[in-house]
Amino acid sequence: RVFRALRAAGYMQPGATLPGVIGFAANIYPYLVAYAITFVAWPVVRNVVRKRKNLAIEARNEARLGWRAAVRAKTSSLAAKLRAARLVRPKVRRVGGAEDQVIFRTSDTGSADEEAL
């Protein structure tokens, strides 16, 4: 019905433009279609990317759990190697918070070097 009325009024001729809101909608129709496709496709793409990242994280976590089990196993050769490494590690000297135990202070940087120049 609408098309018949428009054709009868002379608007459906080649090169004719539609009036008012209908003409405006017809002009922006390709942009509306692109927006609609993007509106639907964007969450789908985001979901696919999120799933890939989560699979990579899960694989990494599984590997960590495997290494943790290997380290915690008392009979594994890795545990024996770690125990042996603890025996031969150098003793670490911890510096306390007392003023006489401070080795380096950032407020002193460059003062001795500047005097030497």
N, C-alpha and C positions, 0 to 999 in steps of 0.2 A: 504493500500500500504506500509506504513512504517513498519508495523509489519511483512508483508510478506518478505520485504527486510531484516529486522533484523533476521527473522527466517531462511531465506535462507543463510545469512552470518554466522549463527551459534550462534548468540547472545541470542536467545530466549530459549536456553536449560536450564534445571534446574541447578541452581548454577552459571549460567553465569552472568557476570556483563556488564552493558551498558557502552559504551565509552563516554568520554568527558563530555560536558555540560548536555547531556541527562542522563547520569549516575549520575552526581552530583545532578541534579534536582530530580531524582528518590530516591536518598538517603535522601535528606532533605525534601521530600514531607510530611511526617507526621508532621514535625515542621512547615512547611508552612500552613498546614491545621489548626493546633492549633493556629497559629498567626492570620489566617483569621477569625476563630471563635471568638477569643478574640477581634479582631479589630471591629467586628460587635456587640458582646455582651456587651462590656464595656460601650459604651454610653447608651445602653438600661438599664443596671443595675444602672448606675449613674442617669439616668432620674427617675427611680422608687424611688431611695433613696431620690432624691431631692423633688419629689412630696410628699413623706411621711413627710419630714421635713416641707415643706410648709403648709401641712394640719395641722400639730401640731401648727405651728406659727399662722395660721389663727384662729384656735380654741382658742388659748390663747388670741389673739387680740379681738375676739368676747366677751370673758369673761371680758376683761378689759373694753370694751365699755359698757357692761352691768353694771359693777360696777360704771363706770363714770356716767352713766345715773341715777343710784340709788343715788349716792352722790349729783348730781345736782338737783334731784327732790326736790322741796320745801315742798311737802306734805308727803314725806315718813318718816317712823319712824327712818330710818337710819340718815336722815338729822337732825332730832330733837335730836338724840343722839349725833351727831357730834357738834351741837351748844351747847348742855349742857356740852360736854367735853371741849370745848373752854373756857367756863366760869370758870371751876374749874381747868384748867391747871395751873401749877406754872409759875410764871413770870420768863422768861429766861433773865439772865443778860448777855448782850453782852459786850465783852471786845474790846475796841477800839484799834487803832494802836499807841496811845501815849506811850512813853517810861515808864511813871510812872504807866500805867495800865497793863503792862506785868506781868503775873502771873508766867510763867515758861519760861525759856530760856534753849535751849539744850546745850549751851556752859557751863552752870553751873552744869550740871549733875555730880553727884558723888563727887564734891569738899567738900561739907559739910559731906558727909558720909565718905570720906577718912580721913578727919581730926578727926572724932570721933573715928576711929579705931586706 
